[in-house]
Amino acid sequence: MNNKDFITTLASRTGRSVEETQRMVDTVIETMGDHFQEDDTVLVPNFGTFEVKKKLERVMVNPSTGQRMLVPPKLVLNFKPNVGWKERVKNGGTE
């Protein structure tokens, strides 16, 4: 599903216009992004949790050359789905 399909489906389910729905989705994503910049965790009820995690500095070995390289620490965005969604996906979409 691409963005256009998602917005169209969401608009028809909510009874709003496509433009209004696109603005609402953009606002939600922008607000979540603002919180990620502050290292806040974003909990979406009945869906899951988004959080920024810090990956530590580590040594990596290039398998073809054997050369060791230092990988600097970095921040990554992590998503942990709600237990109900995990089960639905594991069971092929059935509850």
Z-matrix of the N, CA and C atoms (Angstrom, degrees):
N
C 1 1.453
C 2 1.525 1 107.59
N 3 1.310 2 116.68 1 126.05
C 4 1.459 3 119.75 2 177.11
C 5 1.528 4 109.80 3 -94.43
N 6 1.340 5 116.11 4 178.39
C 7 1.455 6 121.26 5 -176.51
C 8 1.523 7 112.11 6 -59.29
N 9 1.331 8 117.09 7 -43.43
C 10 1.472 9 120.41 8 -177.72
C 11 1.530 10 110.74 9 -62.24
N 12 1.339 11 116.96 10 -44.43
C 13 1.469 12 120.60 11 178.73
C 14 1.526 13 110.96 12 -63.34
N 15 1.341 14 115.55 13 -42.70
C 16 1.462 15 120.33 14 -179.52
C 17 1.520 16 110.87 15 -61.60
N 18 1.327 17 116.79 16 -48.19
C 19 1.468 18 120.99 17 -178.43
C 20 1.520 19 110.67 18 -64.43
N 21 1.317 20 118.05 19 -41.33
C 22 1.465 21 121.77 20 179.58
C 23 1.528 22 110.69 21 -63.13
N 24 1.321 23 116.83 22 -45.30
C 25 1.462 24 120.94 23 179.00
C 26 1.523 25 111.14 24 -63.78
N 27 1.335 26 116.19 25 -45.12
C 28 1.458 27 120.53 26 179.77
C 29 1.522 28 111.39 27 -63.46
N 30 1.330 29 116.68 28 -40.21
C 31 1.461 30 120.52 29 179.06
C 32 1.524 31 111.30 30 -63.34
N 33 1.330 32 116.71 31 -42.18
C 34 1.470 33 118.87 32 -179.34
C 35 1.533 34 111.06 33 -68.74
N 36 1.324 35 117.29 34 -34.24
C 37 1.473 36 120.07 35 178.99
C 38 1.522 37 112.86 36 -71.88
N 39 1.338 38 116.91 37 -31.63
C 40 1.459 39 120.04 38 -177.44
C 41 1.519 40 113.20 39 -95.31
N 42 1.344 41 117.26 40 -12.53
C 43 1.457 42 120.23 41 -179.08
C 44 1.518 43 112.84 42 77.25
N 45 1.324 44 117.61 43 17.33
C 46 1.461 45 122.31 44 179.29
C 47 1.529 46 109.11 45 -101.55
N 48 1.315 47 115.94 46 167.27
C 49 1.462 48 119.60 47 177.04
C 50 1.531 49 109.34 48 -75.37
N 51 1.319 50 115.40 49 159.95
C 52 1.466 51 120.51 50 179.75
C 53 1.528 52 109.92 51 -62.72
N 54 1.333 53 117.45 52 -41.77
C 55 1.462 54 121.71 53 -179.13
C 56 1.527 55 110.91 54 -63.30
N 57 1.326 56 116.39 55 -44.57
C 58 1.466 57 120.75 56 -179.99
C 59 1.531 58 110.32 57 -65.44
N 60 1.309 59 116.72 58 -40.63
C 61 1.463 60 121.05 59 178.49
C 62 1.525 61 110.68 60 -64.55
N 63 1.330 62 117.57 61 -41.92
C 64 1.469 63 121.11 62 178.32
C 65 1.522 64 110.52 63 -61.45
N 66 1.338 65 117.52 64 -41.91
C 67 1.466 66 121.30 65 178.48
C 68 1.525 67 110.57 66 -63.28
N 69 1.336 68 117.52 67 -41.69
C 70 1.467 69 120.45 68 179.86
C 71 1.527 70 111.31 69 -64.53
N 72 1.319 71 117.05 70 -44.62
C 73 1.466 72 121.26 71 179.56
C 74 1.529 73 109.83 72 -63.87
N 75 1.337 74 117.07 73 -43.49
C 76 1.464 75 120.36 74 178.03
C 77 1.528 76 111.23 75 -60.23
N 78 1.331 77 116.71 76 -40.28
C 79 1.458 78 121.13 77 179.39
C 80 1.522 79 110.91 78 -64.97
N 81 1.320 80 117.30 79 -42.92
C 82 1.470 81 120.97 80 178.81
C 83 1.527 82 110.32 81 -61.50
N 84 1.329 83 116.93 82 -47.00
C 85 1.463 84 120.99 83 -178.53
C 86 1.528 85 110.76 84 -65.49
N 87 1.324 86 117.27 85 -41.22
C 88 1.462 87 120.98 86 178.75
C 89 1.529 88 110.60 87 -63.21
N 90 1.331 89 117.03 88 -42.07
C 91 1.458 90 121.45 89 179.24
C 92 1.531 91 110.83 90 -65.09
N 93 1.330 92 116.81 91 -41.94
C 94 1.465 93 119.85 92 176.58
C 95 1.529 94 110.00 93 -61.56
N 96 1.322 95 116.97 94 -43.08
C 97 1.460 96 121.26 95 178.90
C 98 1.521 97 112.30 96 -60.54
N 99 1.329 98 116.80 97 -39.10
C 100 1.468 99 120.64 98 177.16
C 101 1.526 100 110.61 99 -60.78
N 102 1.321 101 116.50 100 -40.80
C 103 1.463 102 120.21 101 179.66
C 104 1.526 103 111.44 102 -70.73
N 105 1.337 104 117.33 103 -35.04
C 106 1.469 105 119.70 104 176.86
C 107 1.520 106 110.17 105 -63.35
N 108 1.339 107 117.10 106 -37.86
C 109 1.465 108 120.99 107 179.03
C 110 1.527 109 111.23 108 -61.93
N 111 1.329 110 116.89 109 -26.88
C 112 1.467 111 121.90 110 179.73
C 113 1.533 112 111.74 111 -95.39
N 114 1.334 113 117.02 112 11.12
C 115 1.471 114 123.32 113 -178.50
C 116 1.523 115 113.02 114 61.27
N 117 1.327 116 117.23 115 27.29
C 118 1.461 117 121.32 116 177.21
C 119 1.522 118 110.15 117 -84.33
N 120 1.318 119 116.49 118 152.52
C 121 1.457 120 123.10 119 173.06
C 122 1.525 121 107.65 120 -89.65
N 123 1.335 122 116.63 121 137.35
C 124 1.466 123 121.35 122 178.83
C 125 1.525 124 107.86 123 -114.36
N 126 1.318 125 116.16 124 116.08
C 127 1.458 126 122.60 125 179.09
C 128 1.522 127 108.86 126 -100.68
N 129 1.327 128 116.31 127 122.01
C 130 1.462 129 121.63 128 175.57
C 131 1.529 130 105.64 129 -104.98
N 132 1.339 131 117.66 130 108.37
C 133 1.469 132 120.61 131 -175.32
C 134 1.529 133 112.23 132 -54.33
N 135 1.306 134 115.95 133 139.32
C 136 1.468 135 124.85 134 179.21
C 137 1.530 136 113.26 135 61.34
N 138 1.340 137 117.65 136 18.02
C 139 1.461 138 120.92 137 178.01
C 140 1.525 139 111.05 138 -131.97
N 141 1.329 140 117.26 139 -59.23
C 142 1.454 141 119.56 140 179.43
C 143 1.513 142 112.29 141 165.12
N 144 1.338 143 114.93 142 -171.94
C 145 1.448 144 122.23 143 -176.15
C 146 1.526 145 110.06 144 -124.76
N 147 1.319 146 115.68 145 131.76
C 148 1.458 147 122.58 146 174.35
C 149 1.524 148 106.91 147 -105.97
N 150 1.334 149 116.85 148 133.27
C 151 1.452 150 118.79 149 176.25
C 152 1.522 151 110.71 150 -147.27
N 153 1.317 152 115.05 151 152.82
C 154 1.455 153 121.68 152 176.62
C 155 1.522 154 107.39 153 -91.19
N 156 1.330 155 116.02 154 125.47
C 157 1.461 156 120.89 155 179.11
C 158 1.516 157 109.27 156 -116.02
N 159 1.315 158 114.73 157 149.94
C 160 1.457 159 120.73 158 178.10
C 161 1.514 160 108.96 159 -98.71
N 162 1.332 161 116.47 160 121.83
C 163 1.464 162 120.89 161 174.04
C 164 1.524 163 106.91 162 -92.18
N 165 1.303 164 115.92 163 130.36
C 166 1.451 165 120.90 164 -177.44
C 167 1.525 166 112.03 165 -74.47
N 168 1.324 167 114.70 166 161.86
C 169 1.452 168 121.12 167 174.57
C 170 1.527 169 108.44 168 -63.91
N 171 1.332 170 116.78 169 141.59
C 172 1.461 171 119.31 170 -178.30
C 173 1.524 172 110.16 171 -148.92
N 174 1.319 173 115.18 172 163.33
C 175 1.458 174 121.46 173 177.44
C 176 1.519 175 107.75 174 -100.56
N 177 1.339 176 115.67 175 132.31
C 178 1.454 177 121.52 176 179.42
C 179 1.527 178 108.11 177 -119.02
N 180 1.318 179 116.79 178 145.15
C 181 1.456 180 121.36 179 178.10
C 182 1.523 181 108.42 180 -113.49
N 183 1.327 182 115.99 181 125.57
C 184 1.456 183 121.36 182 175.94
C 185 1.534 184 107.18 183 -72.09
N 186 1.341 185 118.48 184 117.39
C 187 1.467 186 119.89 185 -174.93
C 188 1.528 187 114.60 186 -64.74
N 189 1.319 188 118.17 187 -28.56
C 190 1.467 189 119.38 188 -177.58
C 191 1.528 190 112.79 189 -81.68
N 192 1.352 191 116.93 190 -33.02
C 193 1.467 192 118.93 191 -177.87
C 194 1.522 193 112.92 192 -107.38
N 195 1.324 194 117.15 193 -18.00
C 196 1.458 195 120.68 194 -176.50
C 197 1.513 196 112.84 195 77.58
N 198 1.319 197 117.16 196 3.46
C 199 1.465 198 121.64 197 -178.85
C 200 1.519 199 110.24 198 -72.44
N 201 1.335 200 116.05 199 133.91
C 202 1.456 201 122.16 200 178.22
C 203 1.528 202 108.91 201 -91.10
N 204 1.332 203 115.97 202 135.71
C 205 1.462 204 120.34 203 179.78
C 206 1.517 205 108.64 204 -132.27
N 207 1.315 206 116.06 205 147.01
C 208 1.452 207 121.88 206 177.34
C 209 1.529 208 108.46 207 -93.04
N 210 1.329 209 116.29 208 121.67
C 211 1.463 210 121.43 209 177.68
C 212 1.530 211 106.92 210 -96.10
N 213 1.330 212 117.58 211 120.97
C 214 1.470 213 119.86 212 -176.65
C 215 1.536 214 111.78 213 -68.71
N 216 1.339 215 116.56 214 159.49
C 217 1.467 216 119.15 215 177.27
C 218 1.519 217 110.35 216 -66.15
N 219 1.324 218 116.03 217 152.86
C 220 1.466 219 119.69 218 179.00
C 221 1.520 220 110.11 219 -153.24
N 222 1.318 221 114.73 220 164.55
C 223 1.460 222 121.79 221 176.98
C 224 1.519 223 108.46 222 -100.59
N 225 1.335 224 116.37 223 136.88
C 226 1.462 225 121.17 224 178.11
C 227 1.529 226 109.01 225 -130.46
N 228 1.315 227 115.77 226 150.00
C 229 1.457 228 121.33 227 177.84
C 230 1.525 229 108.22 228 -90.87
N 231 1.317 230 116.58 229 128.87
C 232 1.453 231 122.43 230 -177.08
C 233 1.528 232 109.41 231 -119.57
N 234 1.324 233 116.65 232 142.66
C 235 1.462 234 121.83 233 177.16
C 236 1.518 235 108.96 234 -122.78
N 237 1.324 236 116.02 235 129.70
C 238 1.459 237 121.63 236 175.78
C 239 1.530 238 106.88 237 -118.69
N 240 1.344 239 116.73 238 110.71
C 241 1.469 240 118.83 239 -177.47
C 242 1.527 241 112.25 240 -70.49
N 243 1.316 242 114.05 241 156.14
C 244 1.459 243 121.95 242 174.23
C 245 1.535 244 108.48 243 -61.72
N 246 1.322 245 117.26 244 147.34
C 247 1.464 246 121.71 245 -177.97
C 248 1.530 247 111.86 246 -56.02
N 249 1.324 248 117.46 247 -38.50
C 250 1.467 249 121.08 248 179.32
C 251 1.521 250 112.11 249 -61.93
N 252 1.328 251 116.99 250 -40.48
C 253 1.470 252 120.69 251 179.14
C 254 1.518 253 110.82 252 -70.17
N 255 1.323 254 116.64 253 -37.63
C 256 1.466 255 119.76 254 177.56
C 257 1.527 256 109.93 255 -58.60
N 258 1.322 257 116.57 256 -45.21
C 259 1.468 258 121.42 257 -179.12
C 260 1.523 259 111.32 258 -65.64
N 261 1.337 260 116.74 259 -41.27
C 262 1.469 261 119.69 260 179.97
C 263 1.521 262 111.21 261 -62.00
N 264 1.328 263 117.00 262 -43.48
C 265 1.468 264 120.42 263 179.54
C 266 1.520 265 110.30 264 -67.09
N 267 1.332 266 116.47 265 -41.96
C 268 1.456 267 120.59 266 -179.75
C 269 1.524 268 111.74 267 -62.69
N 270 1.316 269 116.27 268 -34.22
C 271 1.472 270 121.08 269 -179.11
C 272 1.523 271 112.74 270 -90.99
N 273 1.316 272 118.04 271 14.87
C 274 1.461 273 121.21 272 177.01
C 275 1.516 274 114.54 273 76.33
N 276 1.336 275 118.07 274 25.78
C 277 1.443 276 120.89 275 176.88
C 278 1.514 277 115.23 276 94.05
N 279 1.327 278 116.89 277 -6.04
C 280 1.459 279 119.74 278 177.43
C 281 1.522 280 108.94 279 -96.94
N 282 1.321 281 115.59 280 149.05
C 283 1.471 282 119.28 281 -178.03
C 284 1.498 283 112.77 282 -88.32
